[in-house]
Amino acid sequence: MGRNTESHSNISRLKNDVQLQQKRQRFHIIVAIIFLAIFLSVPLIISLIDLYISFVWIFIFSFFPLTWIIGWLYWRRMNK
């Protein structure tokens, strides 16, 4: 009887691990898509829109806070 409940707890733990891995994978995909969309928009903005170079510098330097925010979100999400 002890062995049966032990196997049920192992199965339950494996299901939780699989669900956690799926959540992590979904989070990674979403963050990667957002980051790539923003990163690839820099050449488009530079080539398609006639803007002052100062705007481009501001946009590029906004990647530093973006990276910190993504890292913080990842850290917070993975510690749950």
C-alpha positions as CSV (number, residue, x, y, z in Angstrom):
1,M,0.0,0.0,0.0
2,G,2.9,2.4,0.8
3,R,4.4,1.7,-2.6
4,N,1.1,2.5,-4.4
5,T,0.8,6.0,-2.8
6,E,4.4,6.6,-3.5
7,S,4.0,6.0,-7.2
8,H,0.9,8.3,-7.2
9,S,2.9,11.1,-5.7
10,N,5.7,10.5,-8.2
11,I,3.2,10.7,-11.1
12,S,1.7,13.9,-9.6
13,R,5.1,15.4,-9.2
14,L,6.0,14.6,-12.8
15,K,2.8,16.2,-14.1
16,N,3.7,19.3,-12.1
17,D,7.2,19.3,-13.6
18,V,5.8,19.0,-17.1
19,Q,3.4,21.8,-16.5
20,L,6.2,24.0,-15.2
21,Q,8.4,23.2,-18.2
22,Q,5.5,24.1,-20.5
23,K,5.0,27.5,-18.7
24,R,8.7,28.2,-18.9
25,Q,8.9,27.4,-22.6
26,R,5.8,29.5,-23.4
27,F,7.4,32.4,-21.4
28,H,10.7,32.1,-23.3
29,I,9.0,32.1,-26.7
30,I,6.9,35.2,-25.8
31,V,9.9,37.1,-24.5
32,A,12.0,36.1,-27.5
33,I,9.4,37.3,-30.0
34,I,9.0,40.6,-28.2
35,F,12.7,41.2,-28.0
36,L,13.3,40.3,-31.6
37,A,10.5,42.5,-32.8
38,I,11.9,45.5,-31.0
39,F,15.5,44.7,-32.0
40,L,14.6,44.2,-35.7
41,S,12.6,47.4,-35.7
42,V,15.8,49.5,-35.3
43,P,17.0,49.0,-38.9
44,L,13.4,49.6,-40.2
45,I,13.1,52.8,-38.3
46,I,16.5,54.1,-39.5
47,S,15.8,53.2,-43.1
48,L,12.2,54.0,-43.6
49,I,11.7,57.1,-41.4
50,D,13.7,60.3,-41.9
51,L,14.3,61.1,-38.2
52,Y,17.0,62.9,-36.3
53,I,19.9,60.8,-35.3
54,S,19.2,61.7,-31.6
55,F,15.9,59.7,-31.7
56,V,17.8,56.6,-32.9
57,W,20.3,56.9,-30.1
58,I,17.4,57.2,-27.6
59,F,15.7,54.2,-29.1
60,I,18.9,52.1,-29.0
61,F,19.8,53.1,-25.4
62,S,16.3,52.0,-24.4
63,F,17.5,48.5,-24.9
64,F,19.4,48.7,-21.6
65,P,16.3,49.1,-19.5
66,L,14.5,46.6,-21.7
67,T,17.1,44.0,-21.0
68,W,17.0,44.7,-17.3
69,I,13.2,44.5,-17.3
70,I,13.2,41.2,-19.2
71,G,15.8,39.8,-16.9
72,W,13.8,40.9,-13.8
73,L,10.6,39.4,-15.3
74,Y,12.4,36.1,-16.0
75,W,13.9,36.0,-12.5
76,R,10.6,36.7,-10.8
77,R,8.6,34.3,-13.0
78,M,11.1,31.4,-12.5
79,N,11.2,31.9,-8.7
80,K,7.4,31.2,-8.5
